[in-house]
């Protein structure tokens, strides 16, 4: 049997990702037709979810899920893998809708966020009640709707895969709750901040999708490999997000930058800076952050270079985790390439 090359595995995954797109399009079109027969206003959650799906995004989580499935020898024709990949993308869309409300973000993928659009509709039409409450409430419901659709796509998962799915969903909520609580209470705890970052971002973006894919292929023996790879790459993924928020350009990223400091987020980047510098620690221990001074201090520390070095170490550890003998060289090379793409992206 010929060992697949990187081009082989990429072509196979690309075909499955096309099927994921078709699954999402068909599901959302069917839902819209269903609820339009009740009342056009019932379509709002469907339209909010569809708008974010149509806006593109990296499809990172479906790509990792399918990679985990195929690298573990899973059947490319297993419909459950495609459905599960579509489901993790819907969970991501739901998380984005909720995150934008929690962060009071104005932009997502280059357009106004759902809660802002609904707020403006309320103001424009002079409807009753509070416009902000209406906008945020509708966006939360749309995020819930994305989660419901995702759960519907996973009803055929075997019990052992369903256990991973449940952990995937739970970690997102708990990680987000701790993120909000730490920001509100000005908690300076680098280890807790690292756990939050890995839990609410790294595990749900990389580690859990890989495990879901491998478990669907019946390969629980690959769990330690994907755990080490996913945990290291997940931390690198979050550090890159932190750098983009601190130094990025919203015209390029399609979302606001600088929100983390403005909203008192104890990011992984900031937690590492607190460890290194007493002045940064003193600034974040204040009830109200002096954001310009804090940003200047982070610049003076050369925090960008520090974080780049840490990202390099994490990527190396993720790649080293791929030495499992049952992983084909094509998939080892592809997962290594994905690690570099994720860690060194610019948006």
C-alpha positions as CSV (number, residue, x, y, z in Angstrom):
1,X,0.0,0.0,0.0
2,X,1.4,3.4,-1.0
3,X,2.0,5.9,1.8
4,X,-0.1,9.0,1.1
5,X,1.8,12.3,0.4
6,X,0.9,15.7,1.8
7,X,-0.8,16.5,-1.4
8,X,-2.9,13.3,-1.2
9,X,-4.1,14.0,2.3
10,X,-4.8,17.6,1.5
11,X,-6.9,16.7,-1.5
12,X,-8.9,14.2,0.4
13,X,-9.6,16.6,3.3
14,X,-10.5,19.3,0.8
15,X,-13.2,17.1,-0.7
16,X,-14.6,16.4,2.7
17,X,-14.6,20.1,3.6
18,X,-16.6,20.7,0.5
19,X,-19.1,18.2,1.8
20,X,-19.2,20.1,5.1
21,X,-20.0,23.3,3.3
22,X,-22.8,21.6,1.4
23,X,-24.1,20.1,4.7
24,X,-24.2,23.6,6.3
25,X,-25.8,25.2,3.3
26,X,-28.5,22.6,3.0
27,X,-29.3,22.6,6.7
28,X,-29.6,26.4,7.0
29,X,-31.6,26.6,3.8
30,X,-34.0,24.0,5.0
31,X,-34.4,25.7,8.4
32,X,-35.1,29.1,6.7
33,X,-37.8,27.6,4.5
34,X,-39.3,25.9,7.5
35,X,-39.5,29.0,9.7
36,X,-40.5,31.4,6.9
37,X,-43.8,29.5,6.7
38,X,-44.5,30.5,10.3
39,X,-43.5,34.1,10.1
40,X,-40.6,36.0,8.5
41,X,-39.4,37.2,11.9
42,X,-38.9,33.7,12.9
43,X,-36.0,33.5,10.4
44,X,-33.8,35.9,12.3
45,X,-31.7,33.3,14.2
46,X,-31.3,31.3,11.0
47,X,-30.1,34.4,9.1
48,X,-27.7,35.4,11.8
49,X,-26.1,32.0,11.8
50,X,-26.1,31.8,8.0
51,X,-24.5,35.2,7.7
52,X,-21.5,34.1,9.8
53,X,-21.2,30.8,8.0
54,X,-21.3,32.6,4.6
55,X,-18.7,35.1,5.7
56,X,-16.1,32.3,5.6
57,X,-13.6,32.1,8.3
58,X,-10.8,29.7,8.5
59,X,-12.9,26.5,9.0
60,X,-10.1,25.6,11.4
61,X,-12.1,23.2,13.6
62,X,-13.7,21.2,10.8
63,X,-10.2,20.9,9.2
64,X,-8.7,19.5,12.4
65,X,-11.6,17.2,13.0
66,X,-11.4,15.7,9.6
67,X,-7.6,15.6,9.8
68,X,-7.9,13.6,13.1
69,X,-10.4,11.2,11.5
70,X,-8.4,10.6,8.3
71,X,-5.0,10.4,10.1
72,X,-6.5,7.8,12.3
73,X,-7.5,5.7,9.3
74,X,-11.2,6.7,9.4
75,X,-13.5,6.0,6.5
76,X,-13.7,9.1,4.2
77,X,-17.3,8.1,3.4
78,X,-18.4,8.1,7.0
79,X,-21.2,10.6,6.9
80,X,-20.9,11.1,10.7
81,X,-17.5,12.7,10.3
82,X,-18.8,15.3,7.9
83,X,-21.8,16.0,10.1
84,X,-19.6,16.3,13.2
85,X,-17.3,18.7,11.3
86,X,-20.2,20.8,10.4
87,X,-21.4,20.7,14.0
88,X,-18.1,22.0,15.4
89,X,-18.3,24.9,13.0
90,X,-21.8,25.7,14.1
91,X,-20.7,25.6,17.8
92,X,-17.9,28.1,16.8
93,X,-20.5,30.4,15.1
94,X,-22.6,30.2,18.3
95,X,-19.6,31.1,20.4
96,X,-18.8,34.0,18.2
97,X,-22.3,35.4,18.5
98,X,-22.1,35.1,22.3
99,X,-18.6,36.4,22.5
100,X,-19.5,39.5,20.6
101,X,-22.2,40.3,23.1
102,X,-19.9,39.6,26.1
103,X,-17.1,41.7,24.6
104,X,-19.4,44.4,23.2
105,X,-17.7,44.0,19.9
106,X,-18.8,46.1,16.9
107,X,-17.2,44.1,14.1
108,X,-16.9,40.4,13.1
109,X,-15.5,39.3,9.8
110,X,-15.6,42.8,8.4
111,X,-19.2,43.6,9.1
112,X,-21.3,44.8,12.0
113,X,-21.9,42.1,14.7
114,X,-25.4,40.6,15.1
115,X,-26.3,42.4,18.3
116,X,-25.2,45.8,16.8
117,X,-27.3,45.2,13.6
118,X,-30.4,44.3,15.7
119,X,-29.9,47.3,18.0
120,X,-29.8,49.6,14.9
121,X,-33.0,47.9,13.5
122,X,-34.7,48.6,16.8
123,X,-33.7,52.2,16.9
124,X,-34.5,52.7,13.2
125,X,-38.0,51.3,13.5
126,X,-38.6,52.9,16.9
127,X,-39.8,49.6,18.4
128,X,-40.8,49.3,22.1
129,X,-38.4,48.5,24.9
130,X,-34.6,49.1,25.2
131,X,-32.7,48.8,21.9
132,X,-29.5,47.5,23.5
133,X,-31.4,44.8,25.4
134,X,-33.2,43.8,22.3
135,X,-30.1,43.6,20.1
136,X,-28.1,41.5,22.6
137,X,-31.1,39.3,23.4
138,X,-31.7,38.4,19.7
139,X,-27.9,37.7,19.2
140,X,-27.8,35.4,22.2
141,X,-30.9,33.5,20.9
142,X,-29.1,33.2,17.5
143,X,-26.1,31.8,19.2
144,X,-28.3,29.3,21.1
145,X,-29.9,28.3,17.8
146,X,-26.4,27.5,16.3
147,X,-25.8,25.2,19.2
148,X,-29.1,23.5,18.8
149,X,-28.4,22.8,15.1
150,X,-25.0,21.5,16.0
151,X,-26.4,19.1,18.5
152,X,-28.9,17.8,16.0
153,X,-26.0,16.9,13.7
154,X,-24.4,14.8,16.4
155,X,-27.3,12.6,17.4
156,X,-25.7,9.5,15.7
157,X,-22.4,9.8,17.5
158,X,-21.4,6.6,19.5
159,X,-21.4,7.0,23.3
160,X,-17.6,7.2,23.5
161,X,-17.5,10.0,20.9
162,X,-20.5,11.7,22.6
163,X,-18.5,11.9,25.8
164,X,-15.8,13.9,24.0
165,X,-18.5,16.1,22.4
166,X,-20.0,16.9,25.8
167,X,-16.5,17.8,27.2
168,X,-16.0,20.1,24.1
169,X,-19.2,22.0,24.8
170,X,-18.7,22.2,28.6
171,X,-15.2,23.5,28.4
172,X,-16.3,26.4,26.1
173,X,-18.9,27.6,28.6
174,X,-16.7,27.1,31.7
175,X,-13.7,28.8,30.1
176,X,-15.8,31.7,29.0
177,X,-17.3,32.1,32.5
178,X,-13.9,32.2,34.1
179,X,-12.7,34.6,31.5
180,X,-15.5,37.0,32.3
181,X,-15.1,36.5,36.1
182,X,-11.3,37.1,36.0
183,X,-11.7,40.3,34.0
184,X,-14.5,41.6,36.3
185,X,-12.6,40.9,39.5
186,X,-9.1,41.9,38.2
187,X,-7.7,38.5,39.1
188,X,-3.9,38.4,38.4
189,X,-3.2,34.7,38.3
190,X,-0.9,33.6,35.3
191,X,-1.6,29.9,35.8
192,X,-5.4,30.4,35.8
193,X,-5.1,32.7,32.8
194,X,-3.2,30.0,30.9
195,X,-5.8,27.4,31.9
196,X,-8.6,29.6,30.6
197,X,-6.8,30.3,27.4
198,X,-6.2,26.6,26.7
199,X,-9.7,25.6,27.8
200,X,-11.8,28.2,25.9
201,X,-9.6,28.4,22.8
202,X,-6.9,25.8,22.3
203,X,-8.9,22.7,23.3
204,X,-12.0,23.7,21.5
205,X,-10.1,24.8,18.4
206,X,-7.6,21.9,18.0
207,X,-7.5,19.3,20.7
208,X,-11.1,18.3,21.0
209,X,-11.8,18.3,17.2
210,X,-8.8,16.0,16.7
211,X,-10.0,13.7,19.4
212,X,-13.6,13.7,18.0
213,X,-12.2,12.7,14.6
214,X,-9.9,10.0,15.9
215,X,-12.6,8.6,18.2
216,X,-15.0,8.3,15.2
217,X,-12.3,6.2,13.6
218,X,-12.1,4.0,16.7
219,X,-8.6,5.1,17.5
220,X,-8.5,6.1,21.2
221,X,-4.8,5.1,21.3
222,X,-4.1,8.4,19.5
223,X,-5.6,10.4,22.3
224,X,-2.2,11.1,24.0
225,X,-0.6,12.2,20.7
226,X,-3.4,14.6,19.9
227,X,-3.6,15.8,23.4
228,X,0.0,16.9,23.5
229,X,-0.1,18.3,20.0
230,X,-3.4,20.1,20.7
231,X,-2.5,21.5,24.1
232,X,0.8,23.0,22.8
233,X,-0.7,24.3,19.5
234,X,-3.7,25.5,21.3
235,X,-1.6,27.7,23.6
236,X,0.3,29.0,20.6
237,X,-3.0,29.7,18.8
238,X,-4.2,31.8,21.7
239,X,-0.9,33.7,22.1
240,X,-1.1,34.6,18.4
241,X,-4.7,35.9,19.0
242,X,-3.3,38.0,21.8
243,X,-0.6,39.4,19.6
244,X,-3.1,40.2,16.9
245,X,-5.4,42.0,19.3
246,X,-2.5,44.0,20.7
247,X,-0.7,44.9,17.5
248,X,-3.1,44.0,14.7
249,X,-5.1,46.1,12.2
250,X,-8.8,45.9,12.3
251,X,-9.0,46.6,8.5
252,X,-7.1,43.4,8.0
253,X,-8.5,41.2,10.8
254,X,-12.1,42.1,10.2
255,X,-12.7,42.6,13.9
256,X,-11.8,45.3,16.5
257,X,-8.2,45.2,18.0
258,X,-7.2,46.5,21.4
259,X,-10.4,45.2,23.0
260,X,-8.5,42.9,25.4
261,X,-6.9,45.7,27.3
262,X,-9.9,47.9,27.1
263,X,-12.1,45.2,28.7
264,X,-9.5,44.3,31.4
265,X,-9.0,40.8,29.9
266,X,-6.2,38.9,31.7
267,X,-5.0,37.3,28.4
268,X,-2.3,34.7,28.3
269,X,0.1,37.3,26.8
270,X,-0.6,39.7,29.7
271,X,-0.3,36.9,32.2
272,X,3.2,36.1,30.9
273,X,4.1,39.8,31.0
274,X,2.9,40.0,34.7
275,X,5.3,37.2,35.5
276,X,8.2,39.1,33.9
277,X,7.7,42.6,35.0
278,X,6.6,44.2,38.3
279,X,5.4,47.4,36.6
280,X,3.0,45.5,34.4
281,X,1.7,43.6,37.5
282,X,1.2,46.9,39.4
283,X,-0.7,48.4,36.4
284,X,-3.1,45.5,36.1
285,X,-3.7,45.4,39.9
286,X,-5.3,48.8,39.7
287,X,-9.1,49.0,39.7
288,X,-9.0,50.9,36.4
289,X,-6.3,50.1,33.9
290,X,-4.3,53.0,32.4
291,X,-4.4,51.4,28.9
292,X,-2.0,53.7,27.1
293,X,0.6,53.3,29.8
294,X,0.1,49.6,29.9
295,X,0.5,49.3,26.2
296,X,3.7,51.4,26.3
297,X,5.1,49.2,29.0
298,X,4.4,46.1,27.0
299,X,6.1,47.7,24.1
300,X,9.1,48.6,26.2
301,X,9.4,45.0,27.4
302,X,9.6,43.8,23.9
303,X,6.6,41.5,24.7
304,X,6.1,40.8,21.0
305,X,9.5,39.1,20.8
306,X,9.0,37.3,24.0
307,X,5.7,35.8,22.8
308,X,7.1,34.9,19.4
309,X,9.9,32.9,21.1
310,X,7.3,31.2,23.3
311,X,5.1,30.4,20.2
312,X,8.2,28.9,18.5
313,X,8.8,26.6,21.5
314,X,5.1,25.5,21.6
315,X,5.1,24.7,17.8
316,X,8.2,22.6,18.2
317,X,6.6,20.7,21.0
318,X,3.4,20.1,19.0
319,X,5.4,18.8,16.0
320,X,7.5,16.6,18.2
321,X,4.3,15.0,19.5
322,X,3.6,13.6,16.0
323,X,6.1,10.8,16.2
324,X,3.5,8.1,16.8
325,X,4.4,5.1,14.6
326,X,0.9,4.6,13.4
327,X,0.6,8.1,11.8
328,X,1.5,8.0,8.1
329,X,4.3,10.3,7.2
330,X,1.9,12.3,5.0
331,X,-0.3,13.1,7.9
332,X,2.6,13.8,10.2
333,X,3.9,16.3,7.6
334,X,0.4,17.9,7.1
335,X,-0.3,18.2,10.8
336,X,3.1,19.8,11.2
337,X,2.3,22.3,8.4
338,X,-1.0,23.0,10.0
339,X,0.7,23.8,13.3
340,X,2.9,26.5,11.5
341,X,-0.1,27.9,9.7
342,X,-2.2,28.2,12.9
343,X,0.6,29.7,15.0
344,X,2.0,32.1,12.4
345,X,-1.3,33.4,10.9
346,X,-1.9,37.2,10.7
347,X,-5.6,37.3,11.4
